[in-house]
Amino acid sequence: MQTVRKKKAAGHASRPKREGLGDRQSILDHVGTVVKYILLVILLMYFVSLAHKAYDIGYAVFSQTAADVPENAVKVQIEIKEGMSVSQVAKLLKESGIIRDADIFRYQERVSSYHGMISPGVYTLSSDMKPEEILEVLAQNYNSGEDEDG
Protein backbone atom coordinates (compact mmCIF):
# COMPACT_ATOMS: atom_id res chain seq x y z
CA MET A 1 0.00 0.00 0.00
CA GLN A 2 2.78 2.38 0.68
CA THR A 3 4.16 2.00 -2.84
CA VAL A 4 0.84 2.93 -4.38
CA ARG A 5 0.76 6.15 -2.43
CA LYS A 6 4.26 7.06 -3.49
CA LYS A 7 3.41 6.53 -7.18
CA LYS A 8 0.41 8.81 -6.95
CA ALA A 9 2.40 11.52 -5.24
CA ALA A 10 5.31 11.22 -7.66
CA GLY A 11 3.11 11.09 -10.79
CA HIS A 12 1.24 14.33 -10.21
CA ALA A 13 2.75 17.75 -9.82
CA SER A 14 1.07 19.65 -7.10
CA ARG A 15 -1.07 22.55 -8.34
CA PRO A 16 -1.15 25.73 -6.22
CA LYS A 17 -4.53 26.16 -4.64
CA ARG A 18 -6.39 29.45 -4.74
CA GLU A 19 -7.02 30.92 -1.38
CA GLY A 20 -10.59 32.28 -1.79
CA LEU A 21 -11.14 36.03 -2.10
CA GLY A 22 -7.66 36.86 -0.87
CA ASP A 23 -6.18 35.80 -4.19
CA ARG A 24 -6.02 38.60 -6.78
CA GLN A 25 -7.07 36.42 -9.74
CA SER A 26 -10.03 35.09 -7.82
CA ILE A 27 -11.18 38.63 -7.10
CA LEU A 28 -10.88 39.54 -10.78
CA ASP A 29 -12.86 36.44 -11.73
CA HIS A 30 -15.66 37.39 -9.35
CA VAL A 31 -15.72 41.01 -10.52
CA GLY A 32 -15.83 39.86 -14.13
CA THR A 33 -18.77 37.57 -13.39
CA VAL A 34 -20.64 40.34 -11.56
CA VAL A 35 -20.02 42.76 -14.44
CA LYS A 36 -21.33 40.20 -16.93
CA TYR A 37 -24.52 39.72 -14.92
CA ILE A 38 -25.02 43.47 -14.58
CA LEU A 39 -24.59 43.94 -18.34
CA LEU A 40 -27.00 41.08 -18.97
CA VAL A 41 -29.62 42.68 -16.71
CA ILE A 42 -29.15 46.08 -18.40
CA LEU A 43 -29.49 44.49 -21.84
CA LEU A 44 -32.62 42.64 -20.74
CA MET A 45 -34.13 45.85 -19.35
CA TYR A 46 -33.35 47.63 -22.63
CA PHE A 47 -35.12 44.95 -24.69
CA VAL A 48 -38.12 44.97 -22.35
CA SER A 49 -38.38 48.76 -22.72
CA LEU A 50 -38.16 48.43 -26.52
CA ALA A 51 -40.90 45.81 -26.50
CA HIS A 52 -43.05 48.04 -24.30
CA LYS A 53 -42.54 51.00 -26.65
CA ALA A 54 -43.37 48.86 -29.69
CA TYR A 55 -46.54 47.65 -27.99
CA ASP A 56 -47.57 51.23 -27.15
CA ILE A 57 -47.03 52.37 -30.74
CA GLY A 58 -48.89 49.36 -32.14
CA TYR A 59 -51.77 49.91 -29.76
CA ALA A 60 -51.98 53.61 -30.64
CA VAL A 61 -51.88 52.88 -34.37
CA PHE A 62 -54.61 50.25 -34.33
CA SER A 63 -56.85 51.56 -31.54
CA GLN A 64 -58.05 54.45 -33.74
CA THR A 65 -59.02 56.96 -31.06
CA ALA A 66 -60.04 60.54 -31.75
CA ALA A 67 -58.17 63.50 -30.27
CA ASP A 68 -61.30 64.76 -28.47
CA VAL A 69 -64.70 63.58 -27.31
CA PRO A 70 -67.66 64.96 -29.32
CA GLU A 71 -68.62 67.43 -26.56
CA ASN A 72 -65.19 69.13 -26.73
CA ALA A 73 -64.61 68.76 -30.47
CA VAL A 74 -63.45 71.68 -32.57
CA LYS A 75 -63.90 72.00 -36.32
CA VAL A 76 -60.95 73.31 -38.28
CA GLN A 77 -60.51 74.10 -41.92
CA ILE A 78 -57.12 73.05 -43.24
CA GLU A 79 -55.46 73.29 -46.62
CA ILE A 80 -53.40 70.44 -47.99
CA LYS A 81 -51.09 71.86 -50.65
CA GLU A 82 -49.79 70.06 -53.70
CA GLY A 83 -46.65 68.08 -52.92
CA MET A 84 -47.10 67.96 -49.13
CA SER A 85 -45.70 64.81 -47.58
CA VAL A 86 -47.60 62.68 -45.08
CA SER A 87 -45.23 64.01 -42.39
CA GLN A 88 -46.10 67.59 -43.29
CA VAL A 89 -49.83 66.80 -43.30
CA ALA A 90 -49.52 65.05 -39.94
CA LYS A 91 -47.66 68.04 -38.49
CA LEU A 92 -50.37 70.40 -39.79
CA LEU A 93 -53.11 68.21 -38.26
CA LYS A 94 -51.25 68.08 -34.93
CA GLU A 95 -50.78 71.86 -34.86
CA SER A 96 -54.50 72.30 -35.67
CA GLY A 97 -55.54 70.05 -32.78
CA ILE A 98 -57.12 67.41 -35.03
CA ILE A 99 -54.77 64.61 -33.98
CA ARG A 100 -52.71 63.92 -30.86
CA ASP A 101 -49.51 62.51 -32.34
CA ALA A 102 -48.08 63.20 -35.79
CA ASP A 103 -45.82 60.13 -35.78
CA ILE A 104 -48.69 57.80 -34.92
CA PHE A 105 -50.79 59.38 -37.68
CA ARG A 106 -48.00 58.68 -40.18
CA TYR A 107 -48.01 55.01 -39.15
CA GLN A 108 -51.81 54.93 -39.37
CA GLU A 109 -51.70 56.36 -42.88
CA ARG A 110 -49.08 53.81 -43.85
CA VAL A 111 -51.19 50.81 -42.79
CA SER A 112 -54.57 52.20 -43.89
CA SER A 113 -56.38 51.55 -47.13
CA TYR A 114 -55.82 55.27 -47.89
CA HIS A 115 -52.02 54.99 -48.07
CA GLY A 116 -50.66 57.43 -50.65
CA MET A 117 -54.11 58.87 -51.39
CA ILE A 118 -54.03 62.18 -49.48
CA SER A 119 -55.02 64.82 -52.01
CA PRO A 120 -54.52 68.59 -52.15
CA GLY A 121 -57.53 70.67 -51.20
CA VAL A 122 -59.31 72.52 -48.43
CA TYR A 123 -60.97 70.28 -45.84
CA THR A 124 -63.09 70.81 -42.76
CA LEU A 125 -62.06 68.33 -40.07
CA SER A 126 -63.13 67.82 -36.49
CA SER A 127 -61.04 66.78 -33.50
CA ASP A 128 -63.59 64.07 -32.66
CA MET A 129 -62.86 62.24 -35.93
CA LYS A 130 -60.90 59.00 -35.80
CA PRO A 131 -57.73 58.83 -37.91
CA GLU A 132 -59.38 56.51 -40.44
CA GLU A 133 -62.21 59.05 -40.87
CA ILE A 134 -59.70 61.88 -41.32
CA LEU A 135 -57.83 59.88 -43.94
CA GLU A 136 -61.08 59.09 -45.75
CA VAL A 137 -61.87 62.82 -45.99
CA LEU A 138 -58.32 63.72 -47.09
CA ALA A 139 -58.45 61.05 -49.80
CA GLN A 140 -61.91 61.92 -51.18
CA ASN A 141 -60.43 63.91 -54.06
CA TYR A 142 -57.87 61.24 -54.90
CA ASN A 143 -57.52 60.53 -58.59
CA SER A 144 -55.70 57.27 -59.12
CA GLY A 145 -54.46 58.48 -62.49
CA GLU A 146 -56.74 56.19 -64.46
CA ASP A 147 -58.28 57.72 -67.56
CA GLU A 148 -62.05 57.90 -67.11
CA ASP A 149 -62.64 58.35 -70.86
CA GLY A 150 -61.04 55.09 -71.86
C-alpha positions in Angstrom: 0.0 0.0 0.0 2.8 2.4 0.7 4.2 2.0 -2.8 0.8 2.9 -4.4 0.8 6.1 -2.4 4.3 7.1 -3.5 3.4 6.5 -7.2 0.4 8.8 -6.9 2.4 11.5 -5.2 5.3 11.2 -7.7 3.1 11.1 -10.8 1.2 14.3 -10.2 2.7 17.7 -9.8 1.1 19.6 -7.1 -1.1 22.6 -8.3 -1.2 25.7 -6.2 -4.5 26.2 -4.6 -6.4 29.5 -4.7 -7.0 30.9 -1.4 -10.6 32.3 -1.8 -11.1 36.0 -2.1 -7.7 36.9 -0.9 -6.2 35.8 -4.2 -6.0 38.6 -6.8 -7.1 36.4 -9.7 -10.0 35.1 -7.8 -11.2 38.6 -7.1 -10.9 39.5 -10.8 -12.9 36.4 -11.7 -15.7 37.4 -9.3 -15.7 41.0 -10.5 -15.8 39.9 -14.1 -18.8 37.6 -13.4 -20.6 40.3 -11.6 -20.0 42.8 -14.4 -21.3 40.2 -16.9 -24.5 39.7 -14.9 -25.0 43.5 -14.6 -24.6 43.9 -18.3 -27.0 41.1 -19.0 -29.6 42.7 -16.7 -29.2 46.1 -18.4 -29.5 44.5 -21.8 -32.6 42.6 -20.7 -34.1 45.8 -19.4 -33.3 47.6 -22.6 -35.1 44.9 -24.7 -38.1 45.0 -22.4 -38.4 48.8 -22.7 -38.2 48.4 -26.5 -40.9 45.8 -26.5 -43.1 48.0 -24.3 -42.5 51.0 -26.6 -43.4 48.9 -29.7 -46.5 47.7 -28.0 -47.6 51.2 -27.1 -47.0 52.4 -30.7 -48.9 49.4 -32.1 -51.8 49.9 -29.8 -52.0 53.6 -30.6 -51.9 52.9 -34.4 -54.6 50.3 -34.3 -56.9 51.6 -31.5 -58.1 54.4 -33.7 -59.0 57.0 -31.1 -60.0 60.5 -31.7 -58.2 63.5 -30.3 -61.3 64.8 -28.5 -64.7 63.6 -27.3 -67.7 65.0 -29.3 -68.6 67.4 -26.6 -65.2 69.1 -26.7 -64.6 68.8 -30.5 -63.5 71.7 -32.6 -63.9 72.0 -36.3 -60.9 73.3 -38.3 -60.5 74.1 -41.9 -57.1 73.0 -43.2 -55.5 73.3 -46.6 -53.4 70.4 -48.0 -51.1 71.9 -50.6 -49.8 70.1 -53.7 -46.6 68.1 -52.9 -47.1 68.0 -49.1 -45.7 64.8 -47.6 -47.6 62.7 -45.1 -45.2 64.0 -42.4 -46.1 67.6 -43.3 -49.8 66.8 -43.3 -49.5 65.0 -39.9 -47.7 68.0 -38.5 -50.4 70.4 -39.8 -53.1 68.2 -38.3 -51.3 68.1 -34.9 -50.8 71.9 -34.9 -54.5 72.3 -35.7 -55.5 70.0 -32.8 -57.1 67.4 -35.0 -54.8 64.6 -34.0 -52.7 63.9 -30.9 -49.5 62.5 -32.3 -48.1 63.2 -35.8 -45.8 60.1 -35.8 -48.7 57.8 -34.9 -50.8 59.4 -37.7 -48.0 58.7 -40.2 -48.0 55.0 -39.2 -51.8 54.9 -39.4 -51.7 56.4 -42.9 -49.1 53.8 -43.9 -51.2 50.8 -42.8 -54.6 52.2 -43.9 -56.4 51.6 -47.1 -55.8 55.3 -47.9 -52.0 55.0 -48.1 -50.7 57.4 -50.7 -54.1 58.9 -51.4 -54.0 62.2 -49.5 -55.0 64.8 -52.0 -54.5 68.6 -52.2 -57.5 70.7 -51.2 -59.3 72.5 -48.4 -61.0 70.3 -45.8 -63.1 70.8 -42.8 -62.1 68.3 -40.1 -63.1 67.8 -36.5 -61.0 66.8 -33.5 -63.6 64.1 -32.7 -62.9 62.2 -35.9 -60.9 59.0 -35.8 -57.7 58.8 -37.9 -59.4 56.5 -40.4 -62.2 59.0 -40.9 -59.7 61.9 -41.3 -57.8 59.9 -43.9 -61.1 59.1 -45.7 -61.9 62.8 -46.0 -58.3 63.7 -47.1 -58.5 61.0 -49.8 -61.9 61.9 -51.2 -60.4 63.9 -54.1 -57.9 61.2 -54.9 -57.5 60.5 -58.6 -55.7 57.3 -59.1 -54.5 58.5 -62.5 -56.7 56.2 -64.5 -58.3 57.7 -67.6 -62.0 57.9 -67.1 -62.6 58.3 -70.9 -61.0 55.1 -71.9 
